[in-house]
Amino acid sequence: MRGRLIVLEGIDGSGKSTQFRLLAERLEKDGASFRKIVFPRYDNGSSALLRAYLSGEFGKDPSDVSAYAASTFFFVDRFASFKTDWGDFYKGGGTVICDRYTTSNAIHQGAKLPESALPAFLGWLYDFEFRLMELPEPDLVLYMDVDLETSLRQMQLRRDASGTAGDIHETHADYLAACLRAGNEAAARLGWSRVRCMENGAVRGVLAIHEDIYRTVKGALQ
């Protein structure tokens, strides 16, 4: 008896983490039974390789590590999480909601590839994680549809607030632009549900976006 897996996804600075928090709070108020997972799990040993990668130990530019190699770093953390944390709950029919998942590799690693190579990478990614390694495939992926200017502005605000420089994914504007390209392509090819975050060139209100997400999720859970 398989459960249901719902993923919130988007490029950096898309407002995904805020929407994930609001969704979880709303579902808790509804009395829904679910587990929530945030990837990567930076405080777990299974994230050691991806932390080294993001901190620049393997190169200061994201392209210093291939899309395929870097994808395996993030996979290990998800695999460990599934095996030791939420796998049994999911297999028993439970609902799991994730902030990021395999879908993040489609965006952040797919960004390293030319457009012509992206379809083959997406095929490899889903085949590797879901068929060969037997992680569950999401039932619903909600993709936060923002523009590059919004992403860059939000990332700068985040760095200013934290007083940190950001990881190698967050500090390259050209890379973030490529992530947006890859995300849009992945959403179209893989059937993700787009969340409209922009209206007339401006970011929609947080609560308006939340209502759209909540209605979509409730529909998927019925």
Short mmCIF file of the C-alpha atoms (twelve columns), coordinates in Angstrom:
data_MODEL
# 
_entry.id   MODEL 
# 
loop_
_atom_site.group_PDB 
_atom_site.id 
_atom_site.type_symbol 
_atom_site.label_atom_id 
_atom_site.label_alt_id 
_atom_site.label_comp_id 
_atom_site.label_asym_id 
_atom_site.label_seq_id 
_atom_site.Cartn_x 
_atom_site.Cartn_y 
_atom_site.Cartn_z 
_atom_site.pdbx_PDB_model_num 
ATOM 1   C CA . MET A 1   0.000  0.000  0.000   1 
ATOM 2   C CA . ARG A 2   1.850  3.057  -1.225  1 
ATOM 3   C CA . GLY A 3   1.297  6.490  0.203   1 
ATOM 4   C CA . ARG A 4   1.253  9.869  -1.480  1 
ATOM 5   C CA . LEU A 5   4.236  12.120 -2.054  1 
ATOM 6   C CA . ILE A 6   3.807  15.834 -2.709  1 
ATOM 7   C CA . VAL A 7   6.763  18.108 -3.498  1 
ATOM 8   C CA . LEU A 8   7.154  21.882 -3.469  1 
ATOM 9   C CA . GLU A 9   9.860  22.880 -5.909  1 
ATOM 10  C CA . GLY A 10  11.384 25.998 -7.433  1 
ATOM 11  C CA . ILE A 11  14.561 27.922 -8.066  1 
ATOM 12  C CA . ASP A 12  16.315 29.684 -5.198  1 
ATOM 13  C CA . GLY A 13  14.427 32.748 -4.042  1 
ATOM 14  C CA . SER A 14  11.074 31.545 -5.362  1 
ATOM 15  C CA . GLY A 15  9.347  31.661 -1.965  1 
ATOM 16  C CA . LYS A 16  9.127  27.888 -1.779  1 
ATOM 17  C CA . SER A 17  10.150 27.513 1.864   1 
ATOM 18  C CA . THR A 18  7.566  30.076 2.996   1 
ATOM 19  C CA . GLN A 19  4.853  28.319 1.043   1 
ATOM 20  C CA . PHE A 20  5.937  24.934 2.403   1 
ATOM 21  C CA . ARG A 21  5.595  26.257 5.958   1 
ATOM 22  C CA . LEU A 22  2.165  27.772 5.270   1 
ATOM 23  C CA . LEU A 23  0.936  24.570 3.628   1 
ATOM 24  C CA . ALA A 24  2.095  22.395 6.526   1 
ATOM 25  C CA . GLU A 25  0.461  24.728 9.059   1 
ATOM 26  C CA . ARG A 26  -2.813 24.710 7.118   1 
ATOM 27  C CA . LEU A 27  -2.885 20.940 6.811   1 
ATOM 28  C CA . GLU A 28  -2.136 20.596 10.524  1 
ATOM 29  C CA . LYS A 29  -5.120 22.849 11.303  1 
ATOM 30  C CA . ASP A 30  -7.230 20.608 9.067   1 
ATOM 31  C CA . GLY A 31  -6.184 17.631 11.181  1 
ATOM 32  C CA . ALA A 32  -4.512 15.934 8.208   1 
ATOM 33  C CA . SER A 33  -2.120 13.054 8.868   1 
ATOM 34  C CA . PHE A 34  1.174  13.639 7.060   1 
ATOM 35  C CA . ARG A 35  4.933  13.839 7.434   1 
ATOM 36  C CA . LYS A 36  6.975  16.839 6.294   1 
ATOM 37  C CA . ILE A 37  10.555 16.556 5.049   1 
ATOM 38  C CA . VAL A 38  12.993 19.307 4.044   1 
ATOM 39  C CA . PHE A 39  15.865 18.445 1.708   1 
ATOM 40  C CA . PRO A 40  18.800 18.595 1.847   1 
ATOM 41  C CA . ARG A 41  19.144 17.486 5.483   1 
ATOM 42  C CA . TYR A 42  22.252 19.513 6.265   1 
ATOM 43  C CA . ASP A 43  22.513 18.248 9.851   1 
ATOM 44  C CA . ASN A 44  22.745 14.575 8.832   1 
ATOM 45  C CA . GLY A 45  25.849 12.612 7.918   1 
ATOM 46  C CA . SER A 46  24.253 11.522 4.661   1 
ATOM 47  C CA . SER A 47  24.621 15.100 3.376   1 
ATOM 48  C CA . ALA A 48  28.409 15.219 3.806   1 
ATOM 49  C CA . LEU A 49  29.223 15.095 0.079   1 
ATOM 50  C CA . LEU A 50  26.605 17.632 -0.939  1 
ATOM 51  C CA . ARG A 51  27.748 20.000 1.829   1 
ATOM 52  C CA . ALA A 52  31.323 19.718 0.574   1 
ATOM 53  C CA . TYR A 53  30.104 20.396 -2.957  1 
ATOM 54  C CA . LEU A 54  27.980 23.407 -2.031  1 
ATOM 55  C CA . SER A 55  30.708 24.929 0.115   1 
ATOM 56  C CA . GLY A 56  33.086 24.886 -2.843  1 
ATOM 57  C CA . GLU A 57  35.439 22.104 -1.752  1 
ATOM 58  C CA . PHE A 58  35.159 20.495 -5.190  1 
ATOM 59  C CA . GLY A 59  35.315 23.781 -7.099  1 
ATOM 60  C CA . LYS A 60  33.985 27.303 -6.683  1 
ATOM 61  C CA . ASP A 61  31.766 27.177 -9.756  1 
ATOM 62  C CA . PRO A 62  28.760 24.785 -9.957  1 
ATOM 63  C CA . SER A 63  30.021 23.503 -13.319 1 
ATOM 64  C CA . ASP A 64  33.204 22.205 -11.685 1 
ATOM 65  C CA . VAL A 65  31.219 19.069 -10.786 1 
ATOM 66  C CA . SER A 66  29.158 17.412 -13.521 1 
ATOM 67  C CA . ALA A 67  25.373 17.306 -13.343 1 
ATOM 68  C CA . TYR A 68  25.440 13.518 -13.019 1 
ATOM 69  C CA . ALA A 69  28.065 13.388 -10.254 1 
ATOM 70  C CA . ALA A 70  26.479 16.155 -8.184  1 
ATOM 71  C CA . SER A 71  23.065 14.533 -8.528  1 
ATOM 72  C CA . THR A 72  24.337 11.435 -6.753  1 
ATOM 73  C CA . PHE A 73  25.494 13.534 -3.773  1 
ATOM 74  C CA . PHE A 74  21.931 14.747 -3.211  1 
ATOM 75  C CA . PHE A 75  20.456 11.317 -3.945  1 
ATOM 76  C CA . VAL A 76  22.408 9.719  -1.083  1 
ATOM 77  C CA . ASP A 77  20.779 12.082 1.408   1 
ATOM 78  C CA . ARG A 78  17.298 11.303 0.074   1 
ATOM 79  C CA . PHE A 79  17.965 7.563  0.061   1 
ATOM 80  C CA . ALA A 80  19.175 7.610  3.671   1 
ATOM 81  C CA . SER A 81  16.161 9.649  4.697   1 
ATOM 82  C CA . PHE A 82  13.731 7.258  3.022   1 
ATOM 83  C CA . LYS A 83  15.361 4.182  4.553   1 
ATOM 84  C CA . THR A 84  15.741 5.492  8.091   1 
ATOM 85  C CA . ASP A 85  12.957 8.021  8.531   1 
ATOM 86  C CA . TRP A 86  9.796  8.135  6.420   1 
ATOM 87  C CA . GLY A 87  9.893  5.039  4.201   1 
ATOM 88  C CA . ASP A 88  7.755  2.818  6.412   1 
ATOM 89  C CA . PHE A 89  5.225  5.600  6.948   1 
ATOM 90  C CA . TYR A 90  4.929  6.103  3.198   1 
ATOM 91  C CA . LYS A 91  4.716  2.369  2.441   1 
ATOM 92  C CA . GLY A 92  1.906  2.124  4.985   1 
ATOM 93  C CA . GLY A 93  -0.164 4.605  3.008   1 
ATOM 94  C CA . GLY A 94  0.995  7.828  4.635   1 
ATOM 95  C CA . THR A 95  1.183  11.228 2.971   1 
ATOM 96  C CA . VAL A 96  4.606  12.881 2.779   1 
ATOM 97  C CA . ILE A 97  5.151  16.515 1.824   1 
ATOM 98  C CA . CYS A 98  8.660  17.578 0.791   1 
ATOM 99  C CA . ASP A 99  10.412 20.894 0.430   1 
ATOM 100 C CA . ARG A 100 12.654 19.859 -2.508  1 
ATOM 101 C CA . TYR A 101 13.224 16.304 -3.741  1 
ATOM 102 C CA . THR A 102 14.714 14.575 -6.796  1 
ATOM 103 C CA . THR A 103 13.089 17.393 -8.743  1 
ATOM 104 C CA . SER A 104 15.724 19.808 -7.420  1 
ATOM 105 C CA . ASN A 105 18.381 17.906 -9.341  1 
ATOM 106 C CA . ALA A 106 16.323 18.411 -12.490 1 
ATOM 107 C CA . ILE A 107 16.606 22.168 -11.931 1 
ATOM 108 C CA . HIS A 108 19.968 22.763 -10.287 1 
ATOM 109 C CA . GLN A 109 21.963 20.093 -12.075 1 
ATOM 110 C CA . GLY A 110 20.047 20.276 -15.328 1 
ATOM 111 C CA . ALA A 111 21.101 23.942 -15.425 1 
ATOM 112 C CA . LYS A 112 24.665 22.821 -16.134 1 
ATOM 113 C CA . LEU A 113 23.696 21.209 -19.426 1 
ATOM 114 C CA . PRO A 114 22.934 22.615 -22.861 1 
ATOM 115 C CA . GLU A 115 19.253 22.564 -23.764 1 
ATOM 116 C CA . SER A 116 19.788 19.679 -26.179 1 
ATOM 117 C CA . ALA A 117 21.198 17.466 -23.403 1 
ATOM 118 C CA . LEU A 118 18.472 18.160 -20.839 1 
ATOM 119 C CA . PRO A 119 15.907 15.556 -21.986 1 
ATOM 120 C CA . ALA A 120 18.454 12.737 -21.681 1 
ATOM 121 C CA . PHE A 121 19.491 13.953 -18.236 1 
ATOM 122 C CA . LEU A 122 15.896 14.132 -17.002 1 
ATOM 123 C CA . GLY A 123 15.294 10.608 -18.284 1 
ATOM 124 C CA . TRP A 124 18.421 9.331  -16.547 1 
ATOM 125 C CA . LEU A 125 17.543 11.131 -13.290 1 
ATOM 126 C CA . TYR A 126 14.050 9.685  -12.959 1 
ATOM 127 C CA . ASP A 127 15.168 6.231  -14.068 1 
ATOM 128 C CA . PHE A 128 18.097 6.219  -11.623 1 
ATOM 129 C CA . GLU A 129 16.243 7.377  -8.522  1 
ATOM 130 C CA . PHE A 130 12.776 5.935  -9.050  1 
ATOM 131 C CA . ARG A 131 13.358 2.677  -10.947 1 
ATOM 132 C CA . LEU A 132 16.892 1.550  -10.151 1 
ATOM 133 C CA . MET A 133 17.162 2.930  -6.601  1 
ATOM 134 C CA . GLU A 134 13.447 2.547  -5.835  1 
ATOM 135 C CA . LEU A 135 12.724 5.893  -4.247  1 
ATOM 136 C CA . PRO A 136 9.036  6.821  -4.575  1 
ATOM 137 C CA . GLU A 137 8.110  9.067  -7.465  1 
ATOM 138 C CA . PRO A 138 6.081  12.162 -6.525  1 
ATOM 139 C CA . ASP A 139 2.347  12.137 -7.122  1 
ATOM 140 C CA . LEU A 140 2.326  15.928 -7.384  1 
ATOM 141 C CA . VAL A 141 5.113  18.454 -7.941  1 
ATOM 142 C CA . LEU A 142 4.183  22.090 -7.371  1 
ATOM 143 C CA . TYR A 143 6.615  24.317 -9.270  1 
ATOM 144 C CA . MET A 144 6.957  27.919 -8.087  1 
ATOM 145 C CA . ASP A 145 6.844  29.940 -11.300 1 
ATOM 146 C CA . VAL A 146 8.838  33.159 -10.732 1 
ATOM 147 C CA . ASP A 147 11.116 35.313 -12.861 1 
ATOM 148 C CA . LEU A 148 14.870 35.767 -12.563 1 
ATOM 149 C CA . GLU A 149 14.714 39.274 -11.118 1 
ATOM 150 C CA . THR A 150 12.550 38.083 -8.236  1 
ATOM 151 C CA . SER A 151 14.903 35.195 -7.536  1 
ATOM 152 C CA . LEU A 152 18.004 37.405 -7.505  1 
ATOM 153 C CA . ARG A 153 16.345 40.017 -5.302  1 
ATOM 154 C CA . GLN A 154 15.142 37.459 -2.777  1 
ATOM 155 C CA . MET A 155 18.525 35.732 -2.671  1 
ATOM 156 C CA . GLN A 156 20.258 39.044 -1.960  1 
ATOM 157 C CA . LEU A 157 17.795 39.827 0.828   1 
ATOM 158 C CA . ARG A 158 18.436 36.390 2.314   1 
ATOM 159 C CA . ARG A 159 22.208 36.874 2.239   1 
ATOM 160 C CA . ASP A 160 21.894 40.336 3.779   1 
ATOM 161 C CA . ALA A 161 19.685 39.001 6.576   1 
ATOM 162 C CA . SER A 162 21.947 36.045 7.358   1 
ATOM 163 C CA . GLY A 163 25.236 37.860 6.930   1 
ATOM 164 C CA . THR A 164 26.576 34.969 4.843   1 
ATOM 165 C CA . ALA A 165 27.928 34.869 1.306   1 
ATOM 166 C CA . GLY A 166 25.689 31.992 0.185   1 
ATOM 167 C CA . ASP A 167 26.662 28.670 -1.372  1 
ATOM 168 C CA . ILE A 168 28.000 28.184 -4.902  1 
ATOM 169 C CA . HIS A 169 24.479 27.726 -6.272  1 
ATOM 170 C CA . GLU A 170 23.269 31.007 -4.825  1 
ATOM 171 C CA . THR A 171 26.034 33.395 -5.825  1 
ATOM 172 C CA . HIS A 172 26.163 32.973 -9.619  1 
ATOM 173 C CA . ALA A 173 23.519 35.002 -11.476 1 
ATOM 174 C CA . ASP A 174 24.176 33.191 -14.764 1 
ATOM 175 C CA . TYR A 175 23.712 29.863 -13.025 1 
ATOM 176 C CA . LEU A 176 20.389 30.980 -11.510 1 
ATOM 177 C CA . ALA A 177 19.252 32.037 -14.980 1 
ATOM 178 C CA . ALA A 178 20.144 28.565 -16.256 1 
ATOM 179 C CA . CYS A 179 18.225 27.034 -13.332 1 
ATOM 180 C CA . LEU A 180 15.135 28.956 -14.415 1 
ATOM 181 C CA . ARG A 181 15.524 27.654 -17.961 1 
ATOM 182 C CA . ALA A 182 15.981 24.071 -16.729 1 
ATOM 183 C CA . GLY A 183 13.090 24.367 -14.292 1 
ATOM 184 C CA . ASN A 184 10.691 25.568 -16.944 1 
ATOM 185 C CA . GLU A 185 11.770 22.782 -19.281 1 
ATOM 186 C CA . ALA A 186 11.501 20.129 -16.562 1 
ATOM 187 C CA . ALA A 187 8.056  21.366 -15.510 1 
ATOM 188 C CA . ALA A 188 6.819  21.043 -19.087 1 
ATOM 189 C CA . ARG A 189 8.391  17.646 -19.756 1 
ATOM 190 C CA . LEU A 190 7.671  16.004 -16.408 1 
ATOM 191 C CA . GLY A 191 4.143  17.248 -15.869 1 
ATOM 192 C CA . TRP A 192 4.711  19.465 -12.855 1 
ATOM 193 C CA . SER A 193 1.894  21.737 -11.696 1 
ATOM 194 C CA . ARG A 194 2.919  25.377 -12.093 1 
ATOM 195 C CA . VAL A 195 2.132  27.777 -9.249  1 
ATOM 196 C CA . ARG A 196 1.590  31.258 -10.658 1 
ATOM 197 C CA . CYS A 197 3.714  33.554 -8.510  1 
ATOM 198 C CA . MET A 198 3.826  36.591 -10.829 1 
ATOM 199 C CA . GLU A 199 1.075  38.901 -12.061 1 
ATOM 200 C CA . ASN A 200 1.602  41.909 -14.311 1 
ATOM 201 C CA . GLY A 201 5.338  41.794 -13.682 1 
ATOM 202 C CA . ALA A 202 5.031  41.801 -9.876  1 
ATOM 203 C CA . VAL A 203 5.062  39.053 -7.254  1 
ATOM 204 C CA . ARG A 204 1.595  37.981 -6.140  1 
ATOM 205 C CA . GLY A 205 0.712  38.112 -2.455  1 
ATOM 206 C CA . VAL A 206 1.996  35.308 -0.272  1 
ATOM 207 C CA . LEU A 207 -1.489 34.334 0.907   1 
ATOM 208 C CA . ALA A 208 -2.919 34.359 -2.618  1 
ATOM 209 C CA . ILE A 209 -0.189 31.970 -3.738  1 
ATOM 210 C CA . HIS A 210 -0.812 29.843 -0.655  1 
ATOM 211 C CA . GLU A 211 -4.513 29.505 -1.461  1 
ATOM 212 C CA . ASP A 212 -3.684 28.208 -4.937  1 
ATOM 213 C CA . ILE A 213 -1.241 25.669 -3.505  1 
ATOM 214 C CA . TYR A 214 -3.641 24.575 -0.785  1 
ATOM 215 C CA . ARG A 215 -6.502 23.977 -3.229  1 
ATOM 216 C CA . THR A 216 -4.274 21.935 -5.514  1 
ATOM 217 C CA . VAL A 217 -2.938 19.811 -2.661  1 
ATOM 218 C CA . LYS A 218 -6.376 19.231 -1.157  1 
ATOM 219 C CA . GLY A 219 -7.587 18.088 -4.551  1 
ATOM 220 C CA . ALA A 220 -4.692 15.638 -4.825  1 
ATOM 221 C CA . LEU A 221 -5.370 14.219 -1.367  1 
ATOM 222 C CA . GLN A 222 -9.067 13.522 -1.935  1 
# 
